[in-house]
């Protein structure tokens, strides 16, 4: 298997080239899908059918998942289980996250 690498700069350039899109797919392997996500103004997400991990690439804000809210900043890792309402709020203009969707539909069991 060959190495696959995507820099933050490349990911942001691909997102910018998508003209108005909030996210862009960057890599797929098996059940794993990696995207760059950078909403502007508000985060209109609805629950997803698979588990997701976010790694904050830039910015600060609040992440709400279910009834819990936490403050985040660059470098933080956040988890959203499949089917759970979640969103980013009060985020800075430079906010962007790597998104990793993985596992089966409905999420993995504990």
N, C-alpha and C positions, 0 to 999 in steps of 0.2 A: 504494500500500500504506500502510495506517495504522501508526502506532507502537503497539507493544504493550509495556507496562511492568508489572513485578511487583516490588514492594519486598520486602526481606527480611522485614519485619514481616508483610506480606500472605501471603507464602509460609509463614511459621511458623504463622500463624493458620489457614491452610487445612490444614496438616499436623496441628495440634492438633485441629481439628474432625473430622478423619478417624478419631478415637477408636481409638487403639491401632495404627494403621498406621505403618510405618516410613518410607514415602515417599508422595508425592502428585504427580501430573502437574500442571504449571502452564501449559505452552505447547507447541504442535505447529506445525511448518511444514515441509513436504516431509519429508525423512528425519530432521529434527531433533525430538527430544523432550526437554523440559527438566522436571526434577523437583527437589523438595527431599527430601533423605534425611537422617534423623536416627535412627540405631539407638540403643537404650538397653541398656546392659549388654554385649551381644555383637553382632557383625556376622555374620549368617548367610548372607551373599551366596554365590552360586555363579557361575561364569563366565557372562557374557552373550554373546549372539550378535552384538552390534554394538560398535564402538569407543565408549569413553566418556571424557569429561573431567569431573573433579571440581574445583570451586572451593570452598575451605573458607570457609564463612560464619561459623563460630564454633568455638572449641575448639582442642584440641591432641591429638596422638596419634601413632601409627605407622601407615603405610600399607605393606602388603606386596603386591607384584605379582610373580608368578613367584618367583624366588629372591632378589629384591631388596626391602629394607625401608628406608624413609626416615621421618624425623621430620617432622611437618607442624604448621602453625599457621594461624591466620586469615589469609586472603588468598592462600594457596598454591594452585597449580594442579597437579593430578595426572592422569596418563593411565593408562588400563587398556585394552590392546588386546583385541579380541574373542577370546573363547575362553580367555583366560588367567585362572587362579585368582588372586583378589585379595581383600583385606579390610582393614578398619580394626581396629586393636588398641590397647589401652591408652589409649583416648580419654576425654577429660573429659566430664562430665555435660552441658556446654553444646555438645557437638559437633553440627554440622550442615553439610551440603554441598549446593551446587547440583550437579546431575548433568545432563550433556548427552550424550545418546545420539545418534549420527549415522551416516550412511553406510549401505552395504549390509550385509545379513546376512553374517557371516563377517569383517567388517572391511574396511578399505581396504588396498590393497597399498602397499608402500613406494615 
